[in-house]
Amino acid sequence: QVQLVESGGGLVQPGGSLRLSCTVSGTIFRIYAMAWFRQTPGRQRELVARITAAGITAYADSVKGRFTISRDNAKSTVYLQMNSLKPEDTAVYYCNNPIGNVGRYSWGQGTQVTVSS
């Protein structure tokens, strides 16, 4: 059974930075693409960044130039470095193996990011 455990969220002021981590177990991490999603109450979960098994990255327009996704296959972990954070980045952030714009596996608990002064 695949397990996804996200961490690293918190409260940060606008313009600040956070680094999220997601550790994956129960699958051969290195052969799969991974992605970060986010969700706010009343809205559909949104894919914000993805990284292929080969390390090729892609971003939603809303985070391009501010967020960086990376992976460490030895640690079965995917990261999301978030810089220049804005209040509209406030959401619960999740990781998953993307199929199109949705996740393949059952969702983890997510990690809350709140951007507020």
C-alpha beads as a LAMMPS data file, in Angstrom:
LAMMPS data file: protein, C-alpha beads

117 atoms
116 bonds

1 atom types
1 bond types

-500.0 500.0 xlo xhi
-500.0 500.0 ylo yhi
-500.0 500.0 zlo zhi

Masses

1 110.0

Atoms # bond

1 1 1 0.000 0.000 0.000
2 1 1 1.395 3.361 -1.042
3 1 1 1.668 5.965 1.703
4 1 1 2.249 9.685 1.156
5 1 1 3.377 11.804 4.110
6 1 1 3.598 15.564 3.605
7 1 1 5.313 17.976 5.984
8 1 1 6.852 21.425 6.191
9 1 1 3.817 23.682 6.093
10 1 1 3.175 26.556 8.448
11 1 1 2.329 30.207 8.815
12 1 1 4.473 32.630 6.847
13 1 1 4.265 36.308 5.987
14 1 1 3.758 37.455 2.398
15 1 1 7.071 37.370 0.561
16 1 1 8.383 34.595 2.755
17 1 1 9.505 31.064 1.916
18 1 1 8.703 27.505 2.908
19 1 1 10.014 24.118 1.862
20 1 1 7.563 21.236 1.758
21 1 1 8.568 17.574 1.827
22 1 1 6.680 14.444 0.861
23 1 1 8.002 11.010 1.685
24 1 1 6.616 8.089 -0.307
25 1 1 6.591 4.445 0.719
26 1 1 5.160 1.267 -0.758
27 1 1 6.193 1.844 -4.364
28 1 1 9.289 2.118 -6.548
29 1 1 9.556 5.865 -6.156
30 1 1 12.291 6.511 -8.700
31 1 1 10.315 5.298 -11.728
32 1 1 7.285 7.508 -11.209
33 1 1 6.501 11.123 -11.871
34 1 1 5.428 13.076 -8.815
35 1 1 3.442 16.246 -8.341
36 1 1 2.335 18.750 -5.749
37 1 1 -1.315 19.711 -5.564
38 1 1 -3.126 22.230 -3.396
39 1 1 -6.692 22.697 -2.267
40 1 1 -8.663 25.444 -0.574
41 1 1 -12.144 25.030 0.920
42 1 1 -14.859 24.894 -1.710
43 1 1 -12.432 24.572 -4.602
44 1 1 -11.165 21.669 -6.656
45 1 1 -7.700 20.329 -5.971
46 1 1 -5.186 22.086 -8.246
47 1 1 -1.937 20.664 -9.629
48 1 1 0.807 23.256 -9.107
49 1 1 4.050 21.453 -9.994
50 1 1 5.155 18.146 -11.417
51 1 1 8.458 16.350 -11.945
52 1 1 9.069 13.345 -14.153
53 1 1 11.198 10.339 -13.254
54 1 1 13.938 11.961 -15.353
55 1 1 13.686 15.236 -13.456
56 1 1 11.830 17.324 -16.019
57 1 1 9.629 19.874 -14.290
58 1 1 6.489 21.821 -15.130
59 1 1 4.505 24.427 -13.197
60 1 1 1.136 26.063 -13.097
61 1 1 1.259 29.645 -14.330
62 1 1 0.249 30.883 -10.890
63 1 1 3.472 29.593 -9.287
64 1 1 5.947 29.701 -12.170
65 1 1 9.154 31.484 -11.190
66 1 1 8.356 31.249 -7.466
67 1 1 8.066 27.511 -6.746
68 1 1 10.629 24.794 -7.465
69 1 1 9.895 21.079 -7.358
70 1 1 12.716 18.576 -6.858
71 1 1 13.172 14.961 -5.859
72 1 1 15.647 12.765 -4.000
73 1 1 15.195 9.199 -5.203
74 1 1 17.532 7.814 -2.530
75 1 1 15.167 9.190 0.123
76 1 1 11.937 8.554 -1.825
77 1 1 11.105 12.186 -1.194
78 1 1 9.788 15.013 -3.329
79 1 1 10.191 18.657 -2.297
80 1 1 8.504 21.943 -3.074
81 1 1 10.513 25.086 -2.448
82 1 1 8.107 28.015 -2.280
83 1 1 9.469 31.542 -2.454
84 1 1 7.811 34.959 -2.679
85 1 1 4.681 33.519 -1.130
86 1 1 1.384 35.320 -1.590
87 1 1 -1.844 35.144 0.428
88 1 1 -3.466 33.315 -2.489
89 1 1 -0.972 30.474 -2.001
90 1 1 -2.764 29.634 1.239
91 1 1 -4.016 26.051 0.920
92 1 1 -3.492 22.480 2.034
93 1 1 -0.699 21.011 -0.064
94 1 1 -0.580 17.368 -1.117
95 1 1 1.761 15.218 -3.162
96 1 1 0.845 12.319 -5.420
97 1 1 1.734 10.450 -8.586
98 1 1 -0.116 12.459 -11.234
99 1 1 -2.393 10.923 -13.833
100 1 1 -3.260 13.913 -15.932
101 1 1 -4.275 16.462 -13.342
102 1 1 -5.387 14.021 -10.653
103 1 1 -3.593 11.725 -8.254
104 1 1 -3.161 7.994 -8.663
105 1 1 -2.945 7.034 -5.014
106 1 1 -5.046 7.685 -1.934
107 1 1 -4.284 11.149 -0.608
108 1 1 -2.167 11.753 2.454
109 1 1 -3.105 14.169 5.208
110 1 1 -1.545 17.132 3.430
111 1 1 0.279 20.039 5.013
112 1 1 -1.321 23.416 5.666
113 1 1 0.347 26.528 4.256
114 1 1 -0.987 29.858 5.452
115 1 1 0.370 33.108 4.036
116 1 1 -0.751 36.044 6.119
117 1 1 0.580 39.142 7.817

Bonds

1 1 1 2
2 1 2 3
3 1 3 4
4 1 4 5
5 1 5 6
6 1 6 7
7 1 7 8
8 1 8 9
9 1 9 10
10 1 10 11
11 1 11 12
12 1 12 13
13 1 13 14
14 1 14 15
15 1 15 16
16 1 16 17
17 1 17 18
18 1 18 19
19 1 19 20
20 1 20 21
21 1 21 22
22 1 22 23
23 1 23 24
24 1 24 25
25 1 25 26
26 1 26 27
27 1 27 28
28 1 28 29
29 1 29 30
30 1 30 31
31 1 31 32
32 1 32 33
33 1 33 34
34 1 34 35
35 1 35 36
36 1 36 37
37 1 37 38
38 1 38 39
39 1 39 40
40 1 40 41
41 1 41 42
42 1 42 43
43 1 43 44
44 1 44 45
45 1 45 46
46 1 46 47
47 1 47 48
48 1 48 49
49 1 49 50
50 1 50 51
51 1 51 52
52 1 52 53
53 1 53 54
54 1 54 55
55 1 55 56
56 1 56 57
57 1 57 58
58 1 58 59
59 1 59 60
60 1 60 61
61 1 61 62
62 1 62 63
63 1 63 64
64 1 64 65
65 1 65 66
66 1 66 67
67 1 67 68
68 1 68 69
69 1 69 70
70 1 70 71
71 1 71 72
72 1 72 73
73 1 73 74
74 1 74 75
75 1 75 76
76 1 76 77
77 1 77 78
78 1 78 79
79 1 79 80
80 1 80 81
81 1 81 82
82 1 82 83
83 1 83 84
84 1 84 85
85 1 85 86
86 1 86 87
87 1 87 88
88 1 88 89
89 1 89 90
90 1 90 91
91 1 91 92
92 1 92 93
93 1 93 94
94 1 94 95
95 1 95 96
96 1 96 97
97 1 97 98
98 1 98 99
99 1 99 100
100 1 100 101
101 1 101 102
102 1 102 103
103 1 103 104
104 1 104 105
105 1 105 106
106 1 106 107
107 1 107 108
108 1 108 109
109 1 109 110
110 1 110 111
111 1 111 112
112 1 112 113
113 1 113 114
114 1 114 115
115 1 115 116
116 1 116 117
